[in-house]
Amino acid sequence: MLNRDLECQSAIGNTDQQSEENETKEPITTFTSTQKDTAKDDARVLGFWGFLNKYSPHYTLYELFDLFDSPLPSELSNAPLEELLPIFKSVFLHKGVKRERLNHSTVQDAISLIKNAKNIVVLTGAGVSVSCGIPDFRSENGIYSRLQEFELSDPQEMFDLEYFKFRPETFYSFANEIYPSNFKPSPSHKFIKVLEEKGKLLRNYTQNIDTLENVAGIKRVVQCHGSFATAKCVQCKYQVPGTSIEPEIFAKKVPYCPKCPDESGVMKPDIVFFGENLPSVFHDSWAEDRKVVDLLIVMGSSLKVAPVADVKDRIPIGVPQILINMESLPHMERFDIHLLGYCDTITTHLLEELDWIPKSHPTKSMKTLPGLISPPSPKKIKDDGSVKAKYQQGRLPWHWLFDGAKVHDVRSDCESEDESDMSNPEGDYSESDESEVLKLQDVLDNDSTAEIV
C-alpha cells in the first residue's frame, strides 16, 4: 500500500516542497463546520486520491489533518511526506468517509421523513420481488445456494461473463426461474409507485432484472443491472428483443445467434454480468441525483455488489437513510433507521400510517418462513377492521422488528448492528457499548475499506 502511496504522491505536489512547508508552517486555516461537512461529502464521493487532487492545491497536508478534526501531533510536524501520507489516509477513511447516524431512530421518524421529503431515492434488490414468486440470490434458499446442482465452485460464476462464454448452458438451466413472464408487482413495488404519484420519488434504482417496476407503472426507474427486455450475441453483438429467445429460455436450451455461422455465437440477455460495465444511464443519473436527494430508502437488498452498493456512501452525510430489509447489514454501517421484516408488510404499514392507501385496504397476513421469527406483539385492530402491521423494538434503538424479521442469535465481534448481544443479557444498550464495537470494527476495516472507486 505504501508503494502505491509513493507512486501517487504527485497528487499533492513535490515531496521535498511539502516536507519543507511542514517544517516551517503551522496550520493557519480555521475550518468552519460547513467546510468540514463539505469535505466529508467530497471524501465519500471522490475517494482518497480524488480528494487530494481537489484540496492539496489550497491546503497543506498538515492542514488537511485539521479538516477532519485530527490535528497532527507536534512531534510529527517535521515528518517526511512518505510517513505522513499513510497516516492521513487512515484518518481520511475513519474520520472522513464514515458517516455518523442522524437524530432519527423510530418508525414514526421514518413516516415523518417520507412525508416531508421531496426527492427520495429508493434502491431496491431481490427482496421486493420474492413475494411475487421470483427467487432471490443470497438467502438460505436463494439461487446462489444451489452450487452442487450446477457444479460450480463459486456462486457468482452463475453470472460471470467469461464463465458464460465457456459454459452458457449453466445459465440457461435456471434462467427460466428469473425470467419475467406472468409475475405481478408486489406491495413493495406499489409503495414506490405511490411515492412517484405523490411527487416524492426522485429515482428508483433497481438491481433487479425482472422489470416489475415497469409493470407497476413506475416511470422514474433505472435498471442498474439491465433486464431481459433485449438480448445480444456475445460474439457479433447482434441484438434482438428479449421475447425472441423466450422459447429457448423456457426449454432450458442455449439460444444461438442467427447471424453467426455454425452456432458460433450465443445470445445473452442484456443483464449485467460480473465482468461487464453498468449502463451509462446509471452513472449519468446518479451524478445528478446525489446532488438533490433528501432521503435514501434501501429495500430488499444485501448491498454486496458494487458499484450500486456504494450509493449509500456517496450521498451527503446529512441525508437520512432508511433500511427496509429482512435483516440488518453489518457490513453497511449507520443506517439511521432499520425496519426489519418482510418488505411488503413494512411498506403497507407505512402507506397506511401516511394515509396514502384507503383505510379499507387490509394488511395481508404473511406466513413466517422457516428460520425466521415474527416478533410477539399484540395485534392492533383498526376502525375499519383491518389489522395493523405488528412491530416491536429490537436490541438497538434504531432497529424495529416486523413480521418476518431475521434476528441473529449471536453477535460477532465485528457485527456492530446485529440484534443479539450475548454479553449484555439484560438487553440494555449504551453508547459506550457501541463505541467499543466501532473501535474494533475500525481496526478490522483498516484495509478493507479502501478508497471509494
N, C-alpha and C positions, 0 to 999 in steps of 0.2 A: 504493500500500500504506500509506504514511504517513497519507493521508487517512482510511483506514478505522481505523487505529490511533487517530487523534484522535477520530473519531466514537464509538469504543467505549471511550474512556478511562474512562468511568464505571464500568467493570468493576473498576477498582482505586481508586476514590474520587476525591475532588476534586483537581484538578491542583495548585492552589496549596498545599493542605494537604500533599500528598505531597512537593512540592518543598521546603517548609519543613522537613519531617521530615528530608529528605536533608541539609539544611544543618547540622543540629544533632545528628543521631543516627547514630552508628556502629552496625554490626551488633552486636546484643547476644545473639543466639541462636547457640549452638553446636549444629549438627545432627549427630545420630548417623548411622552408616552405614545403620541401619534406616530412619530418617526419609528419607534421601536415596534409598534404593531405592524406598520407598513413593511418594515424589514422582515418580520416573521412571515408575513404573507408572501413576500418575494422569495424567502428561503424555501417555502413549501412549493412554490411554482418553478423557480429557476434551477434548483439544485445547487450543489456546493460551488462548482466552477462557474456556473452562470451567475450566481450571486456575487462571487469575487469580481467577475468581469464588469458587473454593474457598479459595485461600490468601491472597488480599490482605486479608481481614478480620483475619488473625492475624499477618501479617508485612509489613514494608515492602518495597517493590520492591528497595531496597538489599540487604535480607537475602535475597531470593529469588535473587540472583546467587550468594551463598554456597551456597545449597541445591544448586546444580549445579556446585559446585567451581570457580566462575569469579568470584572476588571482583572487585568493581568497582574500577578504578584510582582512587587518591585524587583525581587531577585531575578526575575526573568526579563526585565526590561532591556537588557543588553544581549539577550539570547539571539543567535542567528535565525534567519528565516526558516531554514530547514528544520529547526526544532520547534518553532512557534506554529508552523502551518498544521502539523498533525494535532496539536493541542487545540487550535482554533476549530479544526474540523470536528473534533469531539464536542466542543461547545456548540458549534453550529447544529449538529444532529440532535443534541439533547435539550438545548435551550431555544433553538430557532425553529426547527422543523416540528417538534412535538407540540400538540395543542392541549390547552387546559380546558376542562369542562366548563360550560357556561352555567348560569344560575337557572337552569330548567331541569326538572327531575321527575315530575309526576305525569300521570295520564292527562290530568286537566291542563297541565302546561302544554302537552302535545296538542291538545284540542285548540287551545288558545293560539299556539304558534301557527297551526294550519289556518285558523280563522283569520288571522291578521296578516299572513304572508301574501305577497303579490307575485313572487317569482320562485315557485317551488320546482326544484329538480328532484325527480323520482328515479332512482336507479333500481331496476328490477332484475331478479335472477330466476332460476328454475322454480323456486318455491312458490311463486304466484301462479304457476300453471299445473302444479301437482294435482290439485283437486279436479282439474279438467281431464285427468287420465293420462297426462304426459309424464313420464318418469323423469326424476331429476338425475344428477350425475354423482354427487359426492355423499349422499346419505347412505345409511347402512344397507339399504336395498336398491340403491341407485345403479345406474348403468356402469359406473366405474367399479362396482363391487363384483362384476362378473368376469374377472380376469381369466379364470380357468376355462370358462366356456369359450372364450375367444383365443385361448393360448397366447396370452400376452404377458410380458414381464412388467410393463408399466401401463397403467390405465390410460394415460394420456396418448398412448400410441393409437387409440381409437380415433383420435382427431389430429394425428400428426401427418403433415403433408408428405414427407418423404416415405413414411410407412404406407400411406395411402397409395402412392405411386408404385410401391413394391407389392402390396397385397390389398387391392381395393375391395376384395370380397369380404374382408373383415368388417369394414364399414357398412357395406350393403347387407350384411347379415342381421343388423339391428336397426338400420335406417328407417324401416317401416314403423318402428315404435315411436320415433320422434317426428315423423313426417306429419305436417298439419293437414289432416283430411277433414274429419267431421267434428273436430273439437270445438267446444263453445267457451267463450271467455268466462273467467271466474269472477266472484265478487271483488277480488283484488283488482282485476282489470277495470271493473266498473267504478271502483273508487277513484282510479286515475282519470277515467273519463269524466267523472263528476268534478274533479279538480279543474279539468280543462273547461268544462261548461261554466264553472264559476269564475273563469278568467284568471285562475291562480297558477296553472301549470305552465312553467317556462319550458320544460322539456322532460320527456320520459326517455331515459337512456336504458335500453333493454339489452341484456346479454342473451336473451332467448332467441331462438331461431324458428319459433312456432307461428309467428305473425299474428298471434291472437290480439295484439294491440290494434292491428288494422281491423280485425273482425269486430272488436269492441267499439270501433269508430274513433279511436284516438288519432288525432292529426299531428300533434307536436311530438313525434316519436323518432328516435334514432335507433336503428337496429345495429348495434355496435358490432355484432358478430355475424352480420349478414343474415341470409334466410334461404329457404328453398324456392323462392319466387323465380329464380333463374338458375341455370347450370351452364358450365362451360367445359370444354375439353382441356385437360391438363397439358396436352401436347400442342395443339394448334390454336387454342383459346376460342374456338367456335362456340358461340353462346346460343342457348335455346331457352324457351320458357320452362320453368320447373315441371309443369304438367307433362312435358314431353317425355320425361324419364319416370313418371309416376308408375306405369305398369311394371317396369323393372324393379322399382323400389319395393312394391308390394309383393313381387315374386321373389325377392331377395336375390336378384341377379345383377350383375355388373352391366350398366349401360355403356355402350361403346359409341364413339364419335362417328357420325355418318359421313364425315368428310375425310377422316384418316383411313388409309388402306389397311386391310388385314387386321382390323381390331387393334391397331397400334395406339389409338388414343382412347382414354377413358373419360367419360363425362363425370364431373364432380359438381354437386350443388354449390352455389355461391355462398356458402357459410365459411366463416373464417376458421381455418385450421391452425394448430400450432406450427409456426414457421412462416405464416403469412401476415402481412400488414393489415391493420384495421382500415376500413374505408375512410377516405378523406373527410367525409361528412362528419364523422365522429370528432376528429381533431378540429375541424373548422367550427363546428357548433360549440364545442366545449371552450374554445379560445374566447368566444364571445359570451357564453352563458356564465362562466365563472366570474365575470365582472359584475353581474347584476343579481345572481342567485341570492335569495334571502332565507331559504330553508332547504335542507337536504333530507330526503327520506330514502333510506335504503330498505328494500323489501325482498325477502326470499333469496338472498344471495350470500354465499360464503366469502365473497371478495378475495378470491385466491388467484384470479387470473388478471395479470396486468396487460395493458395499461388501464383498463376500465376500473380495476380495483384501486387505482391511485386517485380516482376522482375525489374520494373522501379527504385526501390530504392535499388537494390542490385548490381548495376554496379558502377565502379569507377566514381567519381564526374566529371572527365574530359571528359567523353564520351558524345558527343552531343545526344540530344533526340528530336525527331520529332513526333508530334501527327497529324494523319490524321483521322478526325472524323467529324461527322455532328455537334457536339457541343463540347465546351471546357469541361474539367473535373475539376471543382473547388476543388474536394477532392484530386486530384492528382496534386500537385503544380509543377511549374517550368519546364515544357517542354520548350525547347529553342525556338521552332517554332511550331505554331499551324496552320495547313492547314485545314480549316473547310468547310465542304460541303460533297457532295457525294464522297465516296472513289474512285469510277470508274472515275469520272470526273477529280479528282485531280491526280490520278496515270497516267492517259492517258496524262495529261498535262506535268507531269514530264518526262515521256518517250519521248514525242515529243521534249521537250527542251533539253534533253540529246542526241537527235538524235539516239535513240535506237529503234525506230519504223520507218517504211518508211514514208516519208513525205506525201505520198498519203493517209496515214491512216486517215480517217475522225474522228473527235471527235463527238460522238453521242450526240445529244441533249437529255436531260433528263427532264421530267416534274417535277415541284416542287410539293412535297407532301403537303397536307393541313397542315396549321400551320407553314410552313417553308417559308423562303423568298429566292429569288435569288437577290444578290446584283446588283444594276443597273449600270453596266459598259458597255461601248461600245464594240460591237463585233469586233474582230480583224481577218481580213481575211488574211490567209497565201498565199504564192505564188502559191500553188497548189489548192487554192480554198477552203480548209478545214477551219473550224472555231476553233480558239484557245479557250481554256477554259477561262472563264471570272473570274476575281477575283478583289477584292479591299481590302484595309487595313481596319482592324477593329478598335475598340476604343483603343486597346492596340497595341503597336508597333510590337509585335511578333504574332499577330493574322491576318490571311489572309482569307477572305471570298470568297468561290467559290459557284457555283450553289448548292442550297440545304442547305446552312449553316443555322443552327438553332441559332437565335440570341435572347437572353433574353431581355425583356423589362425593367426589374427591377433588380438592383444589390443588392443582400442581403449582410448583413454585413460581412459574412464570405466567400463569393464567390469572392475572390480576382482577379479571371481571367474571370469574366463574361464580356460580351460585353458592356452592357449599364451602364452608371454611371449617375443616375438622379441628383446627387449632383454637377455634372460638366456638365451643359447643352451645353457648347461650344465644348465639345468633346476633350479638351486638356487634356493630361495625363502627370503627372510629377512623378519623382522618389519619392517625398515626399508623394504623394497620395498612391503609392504602399506601402511605408514604414509604413504608418498608418494602412493600411488594414492588412498587415502582422503582425504588432504588436498585433492587435486584434485577428487575427487568431491563433497566438502563444498562447494566453490566452485560447481560445476556445479549442485548440488541446492539452492542457497540459496533460490530462488523456487519450484522445482518440488516441494519437499517441504513445502508449506504445511500449514496446520492439518489435523489428522485430523478428517474430517467423516463 
